[in-house]
């Protein structure tokens, strides 16, 4: 059975959890796997020689039927696939994210100014998402006084009314523009932030009429907090948390085909913030798992 990862590699597009690259390099003429060269050595040699990208049509000096594809990742990881029979599918030197628990989370965030937690937008992810809520007391102890949520900016006023007890919890749940399970999740975060004395910021500008990219808008909202010398922890979709030049995610397609999706490519919020403030000041924590190569840490 051919896995999705192998198929994605063959197509040279990758899934968001596996790679951010879409550029395909085809100039591999004259390159081949040398006699007795290991797969690891082949991958390293090709990446050293050709650089980042997906490099097709690498032949084998000993086996005319063999043809390899080498994927060279931005952060140094490499993947080699034998295209014709899929016997080889090796990943090498991919950065391993730090696995955090409550004790090590406190140590990890101590010297950071901004922490981004990556989430998934579906009901089944709620248990993992609650790890963000459970982290707020630790973040508060470490000087974080703002939390950012992937809620559109027009709802900032409603959240502030709720924080000031001008509207009820039920009214806020009815006001927020998402599915019931998302609204419940967000209000639980807001309740915990209020209990910790932390200010909630709406980070998103998802409306169709926006004149600025969502991740750039989020960056500007984070910048507003930093100008106040605030420290911010944000819960956003996992695609926004990757330290990559570009990444991609999938949304329902506008074409009238059941189940159709379209690929959206973005420059993630995390990369924008790292470029602005430096990697040492930005934490990226994935709540969806520990398999990604473009995050710094994950929660066990």
C-alpha positions as CSV (number, residue, x, y, z in Angstrom):
1,X,0.0,0.0,0.0
2,X,1.4,3.4,-1.0
3,X,1.2,5.9,1.9
4,X,0.0,9.4,1.6
5,X,3.5,10.6,2.5
6,X,5.1,8.7,-0.4
7,X,2.4,9.9,-2.8
8,X,2.9,13.5,-1.6
9,X,6.6,13.2,-2.1
10,X,6.2,11.8,-5.7
11,X,3.9,14.7,-6.5
12,X,6.4,17.1,-5.0
13,X,3.9,19.0,-3.0
14,X,4.0,17.5,0.6
15,X,1.4,17.7,3.3
16,X,1.4,20.6,5.8
17,X,2.6,18.2,8.6
18,X,5.5,16.9,6.5
19,X,7.0,19.7,4.4
20,X,6.6,23.3,3.4
21,X,8.3,23.2,0.1
22,X,6.7,23.2,-3.3
23,X,9.7,24.0,-5.5
24,X,10.7,21.1,-7.7
25,X,14.2,20.8,-9.0
26,X,14.6,18.7,-12.1
27,X,18.2,19.4,-13.2
28,X,19.7,16.1,-11.9
29,X,21.4,15.0,-15.2
30,X,24.6,13.2,-14.5
31,X,23.8,12.5,-10.9
32,X,23.5,8.9,-9.8
33,X,23.9,6.8,-6.7
34,X,27.5,5.7,-6.6
35,X,28.7,2.1,-6.2
36,X,28.1,0.9,-2.6
37,X,26.9,4.4,-1.6
38,X,24.4,4.2,1.3
39,X,21.0,5.9,1.0
40,X,22.0,8.3,3.8
41,X,25.2,9.2,2.0
42,X,23.3,9.6,-1.3
43,X,20.8,12.0,0.4
44,X,23.5,14.1,2.0
45,X,25.5,14.4,-1.2
46,X,22.6,15.4,-3.3
47,X,21.4,18.0,-0.7
48,X,24.9,19.4,-0.3
49,X,25.3,19.7,-4.0
50,X,21.8,20.9,-5.1
51,X,20.4,22.5,-2.0
52,X,16.8,22.8,-0.8
53,X,14.1,21.3,-3.0
54,X,12.8,18.1,-4.4
55,X,15.3,16.5,-6.8
56,X,13.9,13.9,-9.2
57,X,15.4,11.3,-11.6
58,X,18.6,10.3,-9.8
59,X,19.7,7.0,-11.3
60,X,21.7,4.1,-9.8
61,X,25.1,3.2,-11.2
62,X,24.5,-0.5,-10.2
63,X,20.8,-0.9,-10.8
64,X,19.3,0.5,-14.1
65,X,15.8,0.0,-12.8
66,X,16.3,2.1,-9.7
67,X,15.4,5.8,-9.7
68,X,15.5,8.1,-6.7
69,X,13.9,11.3,-5.5
70,X,15.7,13.2,-2.8
71,X,13.9,15.9,-0.8
72,X,16.1,18.4,0.9
73,X,14.3,20.3,3.7
74,X,14.9,23.9,4.8
75,X,16.0,22.9,8.3
76,X,18.4,20.2,7.2
77,X,16.2,17.1,7.0
78,X,16.4,14.8,4.1
79,X,14.2,12.1,2.6
80,X,15.1,9.6,-0.1
81,X,12.5,7.6,-2.0
82,X,13.2,4.9,-4.6
83,X,10.4,5.9,-7.1
84,X,10.1,2.7,-9.1
85,X,9.3,0.2,-6.3
86,X,9.1,2.2,-3.0
87,X,11.6,-0.1,-1.2
88,X,13.4,3.0,0.1
89,X,11.6,5.7,2.0
90,X,14.1,7.1,4.5
91,X,14.0,10.3,6.5
92,X,17.3,11.6,7.9
93,X,18.5,14.3,10.2
94,X,15.1,15.9,10.7
95,X,15.1,18.3,13.7
96,X,13.4,16.6,16.7
97,X,11.1,18.9,18.7
98,X,11.5,19.2,22.4
99,X,8.8,17.1,24.2
100,X,7.4,19.3,27.0
101,X,5.5,18.4,30.2
102,X,4.3,20.8,32.9
103,X,7.7,21.0,34.5
104,X,9.8,21.5,31.3
105,X,7.2,23.9,29.8
106,X,7.9,26.4,32.6
107,X,11.6,26.2,31.8
108,X,11.0,26.5,28.1
109,X,8.9,29.6,28.2
110,X,11.0,31.4,30.9
111,X,13.2,33.3,28.4
112,X,10.6,33.8,25.6
113,X,8.5,36.9,24.8
114,X,6.0,35.2,22.5
115,X,4.7,31.6,22.5
116,X,2.6,30.2,19.7
117,X,0.6,27.0,20.4
118,X,-0.5,25.1,17.3
119,X,-4.0,23.7,17.3
120,X,-6.4,21.8,15.0
121,X,-9.8,23.1,14.0
122,X,-12.1,20.2,14.7
123,X,-14.0,18.8,17.6
124,X,-11.8,15.8,18.2
125,X,-8.9,18.1,19.0
126,X,-10.5,19.6,22.1
127,X,-8.7,17.5,24.6
128,X,-5.3,18.5,23.2
129,X,-6.5,22.1,22.9
130,X,-7.2,22.1,26.6
131,X,-3.5,21.8,27.2
132,X,-3.2,25.4,26.2
133,X,-5.8,26.3,28.9
134,X,-3.9,24.3,31.5
135,X,-0.7,26.1,30.6
136,X,-2.0,29.6,31.3
137,X,-1.1,29.5,35.0
138,X,2.4,28.5,34.1
139,X,2.6,31.2,31.5
140,X,1.2,33.8,34.0
141,X,4.0,32.9,36.5
142,X,6.5,33.5,33.7
143,X,5.2,37.0,33.0
144,X,2.8,36.4,30.2
145,X,-0.1,38.8,30.5
146,X,-1.8,38.5,27.1
147,X,-3.3,35.6,25.2
148,X,-4.1,35.7,21.5
149,X,-7.0,33.6,20.0
150,X,-7.8,33.0,16.3
151,X,-11.0,35.0,16.6
152,X,-11.8,37.8,14.1
153,X,-11.2,41.4,15.3
154,X,-14.9,42.6,15.2
155,X,-15.6,40.4,18.2
156,X,-13.0,42.1,20.5
157,X,-15.7,44.3,21.9
158,X,-17.9,41.4,22.9
159,X,-15.0,39.6,24.6
160,X,-14.2,42.8,26.5
161,X,-17.8,43.2,27.5
162,X,-17.7,39.6,28.8
163,X,-14.5,40.2,30.7
164,X,-16.2,43.3,32.4
165,X,-19.3,41.2,33.1
166,X,-21.5,43.4,30.9
167,X,-22.8,40.3,29.0
168,X,-23.4,36.8,30.1
169,X,-21.5,33.7,29.1
170,X,-24.5,32.5,27.1
171,X,-24.6,35.7,25.2
172,X,-20.9,35.5,24.3
173,X,-21.4,31.9,23.1
174,X,-24.2,33.0,20.9
175,X,-22.2,36.0,19.6
176,X,-19.0,34.3,18.5
177,X,-19.0,33.3,14.8
178,X,-17.9,29.7,15.0
179,X,-19.3,26.2,15.5
180,X,-20.6,25.4,19.0
181,X,-17.6,23.3,19.9
182,X,-15.2,26.1,18.9
183,X,-17.2,28.7,20.8
184,X,-17.2,26.5,23.9
185,X,-13.4,26.0,23.5
186,X,-12.7,29.7,23.1
187,X,-14.9,30.8,26.0
188,X,-13.2,28.2,28.3
189,X,-9.9,29.9,27.3
190,X,-11.3,33.3,28.0
191,X,-12.6,32.2,31.4
192,X,-9.2,30.9,32.3
193,X,-7.4,34.0,31.1
194,X,-9.8,36.1,33.1
195,X,-9.1,34.0,36.2
196,X,-5.4,34.5,35.6
197,X,-5.7,38.2,35.1
198,X,-4.6,37.9,31.4
199,X,-6.0,40.1,28.6
200,X,-7.5,38.4,25.5
201,X,-6.6,39.7,22.1
202,X,-8.5,38.7,18.8
203,X,-5.8,38.0,16.3
204,X,-7.7,37.2,13.1
205,X,-9.0,39.1,10.1
206,X,-10.5,36.1,8.3
207,X,-13.2,38.1,6.5
208,X,-13.2,37.8,2.6
209,X,-12.7,41.6,2.2
210,X,-9.4,41.7,4.0
211,X,-6.7,43.8,2.5
212,X,-3.8,42.2,4.4
213,X,-2.8,38.6,4.7
214,X,-4.0,36.9,7.8
215,X,-0.6,35.9,9.1
216,X,0.6,39.5,8.5
217,X,-2.4,40.9,10.4
218,X,-1.7,38.5,13.3
219,X,1.9,39.7,13.3
220,X,0.8,43.3,13.6
221,X,-1.5,42.4,16.5
222,X,1.3,40.7,18.3
223,X,3.5,43.8,17.6
224,X,0.9,45.9,19.3
225,X,1.2,43.8,22.4
226,X,5.0,43.9,22.3
227,X,5.0,47.7,22.0
228,X,3.2,47.7,25.4
229,X,6.0,45.5,26.7
230,X,3.5,42.7,27.0
231,X,4.3,39.0,26.7
232,X,1.8,37.0,24.6
233,X,0.8,33.4,24.3
234,X,-1.4,32.6,21.3
235,X,-3.5,29.6,20.3
236,X,-3.7,29.4,16.5
237,X,-4.0,26.8,13.8
238,X,-0.9,24.5,13.5
239,X,-0.1,25.9,10.0
240,X,0.6,29.3,11.5
241,X,3.1,28.0,14.0
242,X,5.6,26.5,11.6
243,X,9.1,28.1,11.2
244,X,9.1,27.8,7.5
245,X,9.3,30.2,4.5
246,X,5.9,28.8,3.3
247,X,3.5,26.2,4.5
248,X,0.2,24.9,3.3
249,X,-3.2,23.8,4.6
250,X,-6.4,22.6,3.1
251,X,-9.9,24.1,3.1
252,X,-13.1,23.1,1.4
253,X,-13.0,24.1,-2.3
254,X,-15.4,26.7,-3.7
255,X,-16.2,24.4,-6.6
256,X,-19.4,22.4,-6.3
257,X,-17.7,19.0,-5.9
258,X,-18.5,17.0,-2.7
259,X,-15.3,16.6,-0.7
260,X,-13.2,18.9,-2.9
261,X,-10.5,20.9,-1.2
262,X,-8.1,23.6,-2.2
263,X,-4.6,24.2,-1.0
264,X,-3.8,27.5,0.7
265,X,-0.2,28.5,0.9
266,X,1.0,31.0,3.5
267,X,4.1,32.5,5.1
268,X,3.4,31.5,8.7
269,X,3.0,33.8,11.6
270,X,5.9,32.0,13.4
271,X,8.4,32.8,10.6
272,X,7.3,36.4,10.4
273,X,7.8,36.8,14.2
274,X,11.1,35.0,14.2
275,X,12.3,37.4,11.4
276,X,11.2,40.4,13.5
277,X,12.2,39.4,17.0
278,X,14.8,36.6,16.6
279,X,14.3,32.9,17.2
280,X,15.5,33.0,20.8
281,X,12.5,35.2,21.7
282,X,9.8,33.0,20.0
283,X,8.5,29.7,21.2
284,X,6.6,27.3,18.8
285,X,4.7,24.5,20.5
286,X,2.6,22.0,18.5
287,X,-0.4,20.5,20.3
288,X,-1.2,18.2,17.4
289,X,1.7,15.8,17.8
290,X,5.5,15.6,17.8
291,X,6.1,14.6,14.1
292,X,6.6,18.0,12.5
293,X,10.0,19.2,11.4
294,X,9.3,22.9,11.6
295,X,8.3,23.4,15.2
296,X,10.5,23.9,18.3
297,X,8.5,21.9,20.8
298,X,5.5,19.8,21.5
299,X,3.4,18.9,24.5
300,X,3.3,15.2,25.6
